[in-house]
Amino acid sequence: MKKAELLLPAGSLVKLKTAILYGADAVYAGTPDMSLRTQSKFTLEDLKEGIEFVHNHGKKIYLTLNLYIHNEEAEKLPQFVQTLRELQPDGVLVADPGVFYYLQQHAPELKRFVSTQANICSGQTVKFWQSMGASLCVLGREVTFAEMEQIRNQCPDILLECFIHGAMCMSYSGRCLISNFMADRSANKGKCAHCCRWHYKMHLRLKDGTIKEVEINQDNAKAFEFLLEEEFRPGEYYEIVEDEHGGYLLNSKDMCLMPRLNDILRIGMDSLKVEGRNKTEYYAGTVARAYRQAIDDYYANPSAWNYSKYMEELYALQNRGYCLGFHDGKLTNISQNYEYTRTMGEWLFAGSIVEWQGDDAIFEIRNYINSGETIEFLLPNTLENLRLTLHEFEDADSGEITPKVSAGQGKKIRLRPQVWDRPINEIKKLLPQYVIARKKEGLKGENAEMYARKKAEFNQLIDGCPLEDN
């Protein structure tokens, strides 16, 4: 059976290298001016180094040209496409038919992939793009598994890609205008302000024209409800939920298809895509490692495969609660997180090894660490971890010793050979450059209750149990 490709986002050179270290078969990256990667940290020199790094490891890299262009962007196409020809990526992601046509005419040697922004949701649309010369089509997030299987059967001789993990957009594959209206920033030019995750408060307009804020507190929260009635659905009432933390009407949970990964692999999808170009290298490494092991284990023994052993790794990430997206069919209210928009998780990104200086590991701090705390290094090529308890911290530059350390401005500490309980040569093999580490978050009180509830809701979705509306 041909193995599916695990495709990770590369929002920076460090994230690119981390994703490759932890098992990605390919990465996708972009530059700020001609893609939906406006927050990309890549310079042209970084891209050249990244492409060389990926190819030296026998992996692939795809670059993005997937914005919907106006005339001002069209004027940049010749120069940008010439740069792409010089970089020689393994594929170019495109959404706009005009850009696709330009590449076909002026850079025919470049493989053209059709981005999820093109909203491909049927076999007929795949066949259209295939007739135009597309090598791969990325299916829209709105495609259900039943539809995906049909498309795979209808289009057996073209590469198909689908999303398996990451943030969901409340709009149609990102074709959203809320950000344009609220912040004058176009999501279709890669500048989404994520207004769907903002905190909205309720107000009342009195008859005299004055506006009063509706204060929700513990004394009145259960006294009444706010309901919406749509003009053509009389008698159907939709609850607007707000508590003391606010209301999040449009906030989707994050997609996690690990529990359905065996189905996707069984039907022969070619590329499995992870969202998260603006996430940390901890996110890239953790997700890559979990899905890498899951994919390899499936191909080794499909009948014995079980998703549960990999889920704890994914719960170690900060998330908004997980859902199955559209995979099982119509979305329910359980796919939305009306309670909070922030991410929560049981672990935090502690830092990463940025280099070895002789036998000293230089560890960049990404979160506070107190004396006596234990951090876990995530080992590549396995789900095992290496634990290390630190009681003091040596500044990598000044040598100053402190009982605790906080992140900020590239703060780094030096880990001497004596801190390990194994020979240093073994440690250096286990913990190469870009290895990431985490520390326990320790959710408490209300946060712990909410997070446990989100995990329980996801388990019910996985099992296909009906859920009562909140």
C-alpha positions in Angstrom: 0.0 0.0 0.0 1.3 3.4 -1.0 2.0 5.5 2.2 0.2 8.8 2.6 2.3 11.9 3.0 2.3 13.7 6.3 2.4 17.4 5.5 3.2 20.0 8.2 3.2 23.9 8.1 6.5 25.8 8.2 5.9 29.3 9.4 9.6 29.9 9.9 12.9 28.2 9.3 13.0 26.8 12.8 9.5 25.4 12.5 10.4 23.8 9.2 13.4 22.0 10.6 11.5 21.0 13.7 8.7 19.4 11.6 11.2 17.5 9.5 13.0 16.3 12.6 9.8 14.9 14.1 8.7 13.0 11.0 7.0 15.2 8.4 7.3 13.9 4.9 6.8 17.4 3.5 6.3 21.0 4.6 4.5 24.0 3.1 5.7 27.5 3.4 5.2 30.9 1.9 6.4 34.5 1.7 4.4 37.4 3.0 3.6 39.3 -0.2 2.1 36.7 -2.5 0.4 34.1 -0.4 -2.0 33.6 2.6 1.1 33.5 4.8 1.3 37.2 5.7 2.9 36.4 9.1 5.5 34.1 7.5 8.9 34.6 9.1 10.7 33.5 5.9 13.1 35.7 4.0 14.3 34.6 0.5 17.6 33.4 2.1 15.6 31.4 4.7 13.6 29.8 1.9 16.7 28.8 0.1 18.2 27.3 3.2 14.9 25.6 4.1 14.6 24.0 0.6 18.2 22.8 0.8 17.6 21.4 4.3 14.4 19.6 3.2 15.9 18.1 0.1 19.0 17.0 1.9 16.7 15.0 4.2 15.0 13.4 1.3 11.7 15.3 2.0 9.6 17.7 0.0 8.6 21.4 0.3 5.7 23.2 -1.3 5.5 27.0 -1.6 2.2 29.0 -1.6 0.9 31.4 -4.2 -2.6 31.0 -3.0 -4.1 34.5 -2.6 -6.9 35.8 -4.8 -5.1 38.6 -6.7 -6.2 42.1 -7.7 -4.4 44.0 -10.4 -1.8 45.3 -8.0 -0.7 41.7 -7.2 -1.0 40.6 -10.8 1.8 43.1 -11.6 4.1 41.3 -9.2 3.5 37.9 -10.8 6.3 37.8 -13.3 9.0 38.6 -10.7 7.5 36.3 -8.1 7.2 33.4 -10.5 10.7 33.9 -11.7 11.8 33.5 -8.0 9.8 30.3 -7.7 11.6 28.9 -10.8 14.9 29.7 -9.2 13.9 28.1 -5.9 12.6 24.9 -7.5 10.1 23.8 -4.8 8.4 20.4 -5.2 5.0 22.1 -5.9 3.2 25.5 -5.8 -0.2 25.9 -4.1 -2.6 28.1 -6.1 -6.2 29.1 -5.6 -6.8 31.9 -8.2 -7.5 30.5 -11.7 -5.7 33.5 -13.2 -2.6 32.7 -11.2 -2.9 29.0 -12.2 -3.1 30.0 -15.8 -0.1 32.3 -15.5 2.0 29.5 -14.0 0.9 27.1 -16.8 2.0 29.6 -19.4 5.2 30.9 -17.9 6.5 28.1 -15.5 5.2 24.8 -16.9 7.9 22.9 -15.2 6.5 23.7 -11.7 3.9 21.3 -10.3 0.6 23.1 -9.7 -1.4 22.2 -6.6 -4.9 23.6 -6.1 -5.3 25.2 -2.6 -8.1 24.6 -0.1 -9.1 28.2 -0.8 -10.5 27.0 -4.1 -13.2 25.2 -2.2 -13.0 21.8 -3.9 -15.9 19.7 -2.6 -16.7 17.4 -5.5 -15.2 14.9 -7.9 -16.4 17.1 -10.8 -14.4 20.0 -9.5 -11.3 17.8 -9.1 -11.7 16.6 -12.7 -11.9 20.2 -13.9 -8.6 21.2 -12.2 -7.0 17.9 -13.4 -8.0 18.8 -17.0 -6.2 22.2 -16.5 -3.0 20.5 -15.5 -3.2 20.3 -11.7 -1.0 17.6 -10.1 -2.8 17.7 -6.7 -6.1 19.0 -5.3 -6.6 20.0 -1.7 -10.2 19.1 -0.6 -12.1 21.7 1.3 -12.6 21.2 5.0 -16.3 21.0 4.4 -16.0 17.7 2.6 -17.4 14.8 4.7 -15.7 11.4 4.8 -18.5 9.9 2.7 -17.9 12.5 0.0 -14.1 12.1 0.3 -14.4 8.4 -0.4 -16.6 9.1 -3.4 -14.2 11.7 -4.8 -11.3 9.3 -4.3 -13.1 6.6 -6.3 -14.2 9.0 -9.0 -10.7 10.5 -9.3 -8.2 7.7 -8.9 -5.3 9.1 -11.0 -4.7 12.5 -9.3 -3.2 13.3 -5.9 -5.7 14.2 -3.3 -5.0 16.0 0.0 -7.1 16.7 3.0 -6.8 18.4 6.4 -6.5 16.2 9.4 -5.6 18.6 12.3 -5.7 22.3 13.2 -7.9 25.3 13.6 -11.2 25.5 11.9 -12.7 28.6 10.2 -16.3 29.4 10.9 -16.6 30.5 7.2 -16.4 28.4 4.0 -12.7 27.3 3.8 -11.6 30.7 4.9 -13.6 32.7 2.3 -14.7 35.1 5.0 -15.6 38.8 5.0 -16.1 39.4 8.7 -12.5 40.5 9.0 -13.0 42.9 6.1 -16.0 44.5 7.8 -14.6 44.6 11.4 -11.0 45.3 10.8 -10.5 46.3 7.1 -8.3 43.2 6.8 -8.9 40.7 4.0 -8.9 37.0 4.9 -8.5 36.3 1.2 -5.3 38.2 1.2 -3.9 36.4 4.2 -4.7 39.2 6.7 -7.5 37.7 8.7 -8.0 39.4 12.1 -9.8 36.3 13.5 -12.9 38.4 14.4 -14.8 35.1 14.9 -12.8 34.5 18.1 -13.2 38.0 19.5 -15.1 38.6 22.8 -18.5 40.1 22.1 -20.7 41.7 24.8 -24.5 42.3 24.8 -26.1 45.7 25.0 -29.6 47.0 25.0 -30.9 50.1 23.2 -33.6 51.8 25.3 -36.5 53.7 23.8 -34.8 57.0 24.4 -31.9 55.9 22.3 -29.4 55.3 25.0 -27.4 52.1 25.0 -26.8 50.1 28.2 -24.5 47.2 28.7 -26.1 43.9 29.8 -24.2 42.8 32.8 -24.2 39.0 33.3 -23.2 38.0 36.9 -23.8 35.2 39.3 -27.0 36.9 40.6 -28.8 37.1 37.3 -27.2 34.6 35.0 -29.9 32.0 35.6 -32.8 34.5 35.7 -33.3 34.8 31.9 -32.0 33.8 28.5 -31.4 35.7 25.3 -32.9 34.2 22.1 -32.8 35.0 18.4 -35.7 34.3 16.0 -35.0 34.3 12.3 -37.6 36.0 10.0 -38.5 32.9 8.0 -38.3 30.4 10.9 -41.0 31.7 13.3 -41.1 29.9 16.5 -37.5 28.6 16.3 -35.4 30.3 18.9 -31.6 30.3 19.0 -29.9 30.9 22.3 -27.1 33.5 22.6 -24.8 32.3 25.3 -22.8 34.7 27.5 -21.4 34.4 31.0 -19.1 36.4 33.1 -16.3 35.6 30.7 -18.2 37.0 27.6 -19.8 35.4 24.6 -18.1 33.7 21.7 -20.8 33.1 19.1 -18.5 32.2 16.2 -15.6 30.4 17.9 -15.0 26.9 16.4 -13.1 24.2 18.2 -10.0 22.8 16.6 -10.1 19.8 14.2 -8.6 16.5 15.2 -9.1 13.6 12.9 -6.8 11.2 14.7 -9.7 9.0 15.7 -10.7 8.7 12.1 -7.2 8.5 10.6 -7.5 4.8 9.8 -10.5 5.6 7.5 -8.6 8.2 5.6 -5.6 6.0 5.2 -7.8 3.1 4.1 -9.3 4.9 1.1 -5.9 6.0 -0.1 -5.7 9.7 0.4 -2.3 10.9 -0.8 -1.4 13.8 1.5 -2.6 14.5 5.1 -2.3 18.2 6.0 -1.9 19.9 9.3 -2.9 23.5 9.8 -0.9 25.8 12.0 1.6 28.1 10.2 1.4 30.6 13.0 1.8 28.1 15.8 5.0 27.4 17.6 7.7 24.8 16.8 6.4 22.9 19.8 3.1 22.5 18.0 4.8 21.5 14.8 7.0 18.9 16.5 4.3 17.4 18.8 1.7 17.1 16.0 4.2 15.7 13.5 5.5 13.1 16.1 2.0 11.9 17.0 0.7 11.5 13.5 4.0 10.1 12.2 3.8 7.2 14.8 0.1 6.7 14.1 0.5 6.5 10.3 3.5 4.1 10.6 1.7 1.9 13.1 -1.4 1.7 10.8 0.6 0.6 7.8 2.4 -2.0 9.9 -0.8 -3.5 11.3 -4.1 -1.9 10.2 -6.3 -4.4 12.1 -4.7 -3.7 15.4 -4.5 0.1 15.0 -6.1 2.2 17.8 -6.2 6.0 18.0 -6.2 6.3 21.8 -2.5 5.8 22.3 -1.7 9.0 20.3 -4.4 11.2 21.7 -2.6 12.1 24.9 0.2 13.6 22.8 -2.4 15.8 21.1 -4.0 16.8 24.4 -0.5 18.0 25.4 -1.0 20.9 23.1 -2.9 24.1 23.9 -6.2 23.8 22.1 -9.8 25.2 22.0 -11.3 21.8 22.5 -11.3 19.2 19.6 -14.0 18.3 17.1 -14.1 16.1 14.0 -14.9 19.0 11.7 -17.3 17.9 8.9 -15.8 14.4 8.8 -18.8 12.6 10.2 -21.3 14.8 8.5 -23.3 17.9 9.6 -21.7 20.0 12.3 -23.4 20.3 15.6 -23.2 22.9 18.3 -20.6 20.7 20.0 -18.2 21.7 17.3 -18.3 25.3 18.6 -16.7 26.5 21.8 -19.1 29.1 23.3 -17.3 29.3 26.6 -13.8 30.6 25.8 -11.7 31.5 22.9 -8.3 31.1 24.5 -6.4 27.9 24.0 -6.0 25.5 27.0 -4.0 22.4 27.7 -2.3 20.3 30.2 1.3 21.1 29.1 3.2 24.2 28.1 6.1 24.7 25.7 9.2 24.8 27.9 11.8 25.4 25.2 14.1 23.8 22.7 17.7 22.9 22.2 18.9 25.5 19.7 22.5 24.2 19.5 25.3 22.1 21.1 28.5 23.8 22.1 30.8 20.9 22.6 29.1 18.8 25.3 26.9 21.7 26.5 23.3 21.9 25.3 22.1 25.5 24.8 18.4 25.5 25.7 16.2 28.4 24.7 13.5 29.2 27.3 9.9 29.6 26.1 8.1 29.5 29.5 9.0 30.1 33.1 10.7 27.2 34.9 11.1 27.0 38.7 13.7 25.1 40.7 12.6 21.5 41.1 10.4 21.5 38.1 10.6 18.6 35.7 10.6 19.1 31.9 10.1 16.5 29.2 12.2 16.3 26.1 10.1 14.8 23.2 12.3 12.3 21.5 12.1 12.0 17.7 11.0 8.7 16.1 9.2 7.5 19.2 6.5 8.6 21.6 9.0 8.2 24.5 10.2 11.2 26.4 13.4 12.1 28.4 12.7 13.7 31.7 15.0 16.2 33.4 14.6 18.0 36.8 16.4 21.3 37.1 17.3 22.9 40.4 19.3 25.9 39.1 19.7 27.7 35.8 23.0 28.9 34.2 22.6 31.8 31.8 24.1 30.6 28.5 25.9 34.0 27.9 26.7 35.5 31.3 27.1 32.3 33.4 24.8 33.8 36.1 23.1 31.1 38.3 19.5 31.7 39.2 16.8 29.5 41.1 14.2 30.1 38.3 14.1 31.4 34.8 11.6 33.1 32.5 11.3 33.4 28.8 11.9 36.6 26.9 14.3 38.1 24.3 15.9 34.8 23.3 16.7 33.8 26.9 18.9 30.7 26.9 20.4 28.5 29.6 23.4 26.1 29.4 22.9 22.5 30.3 26.2 21.0 31.4 26.9 17.2 30.9 26.5 16.5 34.6 22.8 17.3 34.6 22.0 14.1 32.7 21.9 10.6 34.1 23.4 9.1 30.9 26.6 9.4 29.0 26.8 12.7 27.1 27.3 11.0 23.7 24.1 9.1 24.2 22.3 12.3 25.2 23.6 14.1 22.1 22.2 11.4 19.9 18.8 11.4 21.6 18.5 15.2 21.7 19.7 16.7 18.4 19.4 20.4 17.6 15.7 21.5 17.5 14.4 19.0 20.0 11.5 20.5 21.9 10.6 20.2 25.6 7.4 20.7 27.6 6.4 21.2 31.2 3.2 20.4 33.1 0.6 23.2 33.0 -1.5 22.1 36.0 -5.0 23.4 35.2 -7.0 24.2 38.3 -10.5 25.1 39.3 -12.9 26.3 36.6 -10.2 25.9 33.9 -9.7 22.2 34.8 -13.5 21.6 34.8 -14.0 23.3 31.4 -11.1 21.4 29.8 -12.3 18.1 31.2 -15.7 18.8 29.8 -14.3 19.5 26.3 -12.4 16.2 26.4 -15.6 14.4 27.4 -17.5 16.1 24.6 -14.9 15.0 22.1 -15.0 11.4 23.3 -18.8 11.4 22.8 -18.4 12.7 19.3 -15.8 9.9 18.6 -18.2 7.3 19.8 -21.1 8.7 17.8 -23.2 9.3 20.9 -26.0 11.9 20.5 -25.4 15.1 22.5 -28.1 17.3 23.9 -28.0 20.9 22.9 -26.4 23.2 25.4 
